[in-house]
Amino acid sequence: MPSHRLLRVRELLKREIGEAIRRELPVQQAGLVTVNEVDVAGDLKNATVYLGLLGTTEQKKTALDLLQKNRARIQSLVAKTVVLKYTPKLRFAVDESVDRGNRVLRIIEELEKTLPKD
């Protein structure tokens, strides 16, 4: 179980990274990008940012490309608002859990349609 301080840092980074992404990425080009979770190393030097991407396949690809290109800029914006000894080096990863959950719900709906009703 992460320490209370680490949990607070994760939540703070999640909020500030989300704000930085909202300001830096155009929605028309990249679709909707949400920060679902931030996993921070114990020494606070590295952080994996799990993203939810909504939009077309092209928008999702563009969003990931833009995030990789603007990683240093987003990291510097976060460093200005979050005061830590070290600003974590950000790494972006796509969080597929929402897509998997939606797929499971669609399968359940299909099963409910095919089952006979009592």
N, C-alpha and C positions, 0 to 999 in steps of 0.2 A: 504494500500500500504506500503510495507516494506521501511525502510529508505534507503538512498543511500549507507550508510556504510554497512548495512546488505546485500544489493544486491552485493556489492563488495566482502564481506566475503564469500557469497555463491558461487560466481564464482571462487574465489581463492581456496576454499575448494574442489569444483568440480574438478578443474584441478589437484590439488595435490593428492587427493584421487585416481583419475584415474591413475596417475603416479605410486602411491604406489601399486595399484592393478595390474597394468601391470608388475611391477617388481616382485611381490610376487606370483602371480598365474601362473602356467604353462598353456599355451594355449592348448596344446595337452590333458591335463587332464580336464581342466575347460571350454574349449570353449572360445569364445570371450566375455569378460565382459566389458560393457561400463557404464560410470556414466552419466545418463540422467539428473538428477537433484539432488540438495542437498537442503533440507529444514531445516533451522537453527532456533532454538528457539530464542526468543528475548534476553534472557540472555546469549546466545552463549554457554550454557552448554550441550545441546543435539542437535544432527543433525540426520535427516533421509536421507539416501543415496538411491536414486531410481536408480536401475540398469536395464540395458538391457542385457539379456543373449541370446547369439546366439550359437547354437550347438545342439547336441542330447539331449534327455531328461536326459540321464545319466550324460552328461557333465554339464547340468544346475543344477542338484541335487548336483553333486560334487562341483561345483562352490559355491553354497550357503553354503555347509558344510565347505569348506575351508575358506570362508569369515568369518563365525561365529567363527571358530577356531583361525583365524589370526586377529580378530578384534582389539585386543590390540596392536599387532605389527603394523598394518596399522595406527592405531591412533597415536602411538608413532612416526612413520615415518612422518606423517603429522605435528605433534607437532614440529618436528625439522625444518621443512621448513616454516611453517606458525606461525608467532609470534603473539600470542593472550594471553590475561591474563589467559583465560581458554581454554584448547583444548576441543572441544565438544566431548561428548561420542557418538560414531557412532552406528547407528542402520541401518541395511541393509534391503531393501524391493525391491521386484521385480516390475518393471514398466511394466505393461501389455499393455500400450497404443500402442506400436509398433505392437504387435500381433493383437490387436483389429483393428488397421488401416489396416493391411494387410488382415485381414478377410473381412473387408468392401470392400476393393478393389477387392478381389476375387469374392464377391457376385455381385458387379457391373459388372465385366467382364462376369459372368455367365448370368446376366440379359441382357446384350448387345447381347450375342450370341443367346438368345431365342427370342428376339424381332424382328419382321419383319422389314426389311430395306425398306426405301421409295425409 
